[in-house]
Amino acid sequence: MTREELLKEYVKCVGDTPYALETYLETYDNTKSSYVPFKLFPEQVTMIEDYENFNDNIVLKYRQAGVSTATAAWVSKKLQFASKDKPEKILVLANKLDTASEMANKIKGFIRQWPDWLNVGFDKDKNSQKHYKLTNGSEVKAVATSVDALRGYTPTILIFDEAAYIETGQDLWAACMASLATGGKVIVISTPNGFDAIYYEVFDQSIRQLNNFKISRLVWYRDPRFTKDLYFVKTKDIVHFLLNRDEYNETTLLRNVRDEEFELLISKGYKPCSHWFEEMSKKLKFDRRKISQELECAFLGSGDNVIPTETLDILEKDIREPIEKWVGNSIWVWEPPVEGHKYIMGIDVSRGDSEDSTGFVIIDFDEREQVVEYLGKVPPDIAAELAHKWALKYSCFVVIDITGGMGVATSRKMLELGYKDLYYEGVNPNEMWKFNPSEKTPGLNFNNKRVQIVQALEEQLRTGFKIRSRRLFNEFKTFVYINGRPDHMRGAHDDLIMSIAMALYIAQNSFTQLKNSVAQTKAMLGAWSTDENKFRNSDKPVFTPTTVSPRGLPPNSNDPKDYLWLLSGLK
């Protein structure tokens, strides 16, 4: 080509990325054992255009979607056409170094294919599998995920490959966002892997328009490689269809469907299928969860979720925006205190450092709903002062997690502040007035009752208890059984879960006992009031009832408010 022709071609490649990739690049075709011209299908073209037009991108893909290959091709073009004044710095992050290196090698392979007239090659002094530079100053670095990976490195393009499988969690994500604060692109790529702490959270927030990420959705039934024999079947369970074809007839199958009808059929309960889909399902051993996640791009909770996916779906419908927010958005309020209602507060205490947060949750025992929530990083004594304020506001019975000793300081501070309505492990709530508080530290040791507490949590949520908080809901999605023990996934947290679990445990056990006792007392009082006329003209005094306060106060309490809920409803 002449100099003028080269200039025109250069300008065309700069302005039309799909053209540049398809003109100059090739991919290896395993079925033909040879290289074939690089070809983007329509959804890949849209994805590439999103990369060009948006700084924040997240890609939802199926297995074998070719997203990593298309992304590597796009990156290679960015590197080749970068100037020495503005070189590109590419950082590829993945859960495993091998995964990150594979992406880096794909980029390197495409770099080698660009024509010589670009005059961009590899720097001989820096050229390894994990880190290489180009003669225009651009570079590619592949690392396994850790916060340290970003130290001293500011990428212009940050790629999270198979992000749903990254286990280092939110701290890594925060570090990545900080590294891009001055500019740069981020591309998050993955098939779903349950409700993980990075990929799902970013995707979910994007759906709810809480971040600026542009979603690229790739669905297999629009991939021309896999849909030559595409058909749709009327079924809720594609695995059942694949394993029991004899139960279906041709009237339930739709073939030769137009592209514009795909989404309509899916909305009506049809499932797409093809020979490729059948073979992939077979490779996945017809595992419903794997097929849903890896082929149908469905976010499903882990099979080991403490709270079943079905329950989570119901819980999400009750989530509400708080009516009030306090203390720098850390305290959320959904309902004001109602006179006569019984409230329980659960407190999970942290050290106040960067590792964990302190959380407390207030539940309405009568309405079976969450009404207040706090989540923040404060030391135990400050946590006690906050909890004390809100416990007084709602007249709460308070249970504090003292497992490992972190909550002991909070318990003692609550006592110093004069709060007496505290849970003491092993003490019958009906006999609190007999108990000397100086004999024992108030609080609950999780290690002693972890199974019972988690069982109470699951039962209460399954039977209609309403949570209001999105923060709490997100913790539920990553709360799983690890080696048989209920715990949060790596990189996730369970501070609010522990708080509400303790409150619900007390509600199901101790407070239920009190409620039964109160019911008996109310019946007795009702009987006494019925017979009151017998004594009206007698010399005998009218009976004045005393009983145990639900908050552990003795019968000689001088505060009549402590008995209002007990006597409510009596004439």
Secondary structure, DSSP 8 states (H G I E B T S, - for coil): --HHHHHHHHHHHHH-HHHHHHHH-EEEETTTTEEEE----HHHHHHHHHHHH-SEEEEE--TT--HHHHHHHHHHHHHHT--SSS--EEEEEESSHHHHHHHHHHHHHHHTTS-GGG---EEEEEE-SSEEEETTS-EEEEEES-GGGGTT---SEEEETTGGG--SHHHHHHHHHHHTTTS-EEEEEE---SS-TTHHHHHHHHHTTSS--EEEE--GGG-TTS-TT-EEEE-S-HHHHHH-GGG--GGGEEES--GGGHHHHHHTTEEEE-HHHHHHHHHTTT-HHHHHHHTS------TTBSS-HHHHHHHHTT----SEEETTTTEEESS---TT--EEEEEE---SSSS--EEEEEEETTTTEEEEEEEE---HHHHHHHHHHHHHHHTEEEEEB-GGGTTHHHHHHHHHTT---B-BTT--GGGGGG--GGGS--BB-HHHHHHHHHHHHHHHHHTT-B---HHHHHHHHTEEEETTEEEE-TT---HHHHHHHHHHHHHHTHHHHHHHHHHHHHHHHHHHHHTHHHHHTSSS---------TTS--TT-S-GGGGHHHHTT--
